[in-house]
């Protein structure tokens, strides 16, 4: 699913004003997460898109439930951040 959404986003984002892209990316990330997409799947599908990277990072920083779940599952797992992604 994430791959198809990535293709759609790639085609449609050029029609979104540059100043509105961050908000559009945040909405897209929220929809994906609400529909049980995995963070790693989103990262893989959108690895070249800086708008989605920032939106996902912001989502994870603000989602206390996700942060708590991650810490409980594997506290030694390396934290992901924007610098870890390939462009």
ABEGO torsion letter per residue (X at the ends): XAAAAAAAAAAAAAABBAAAAAAAAAAAAAAAAAAGBBAAAAAAAAAABAAAAAAAAAAAAABAAAAAAAAAABAABBBBBAAABBX
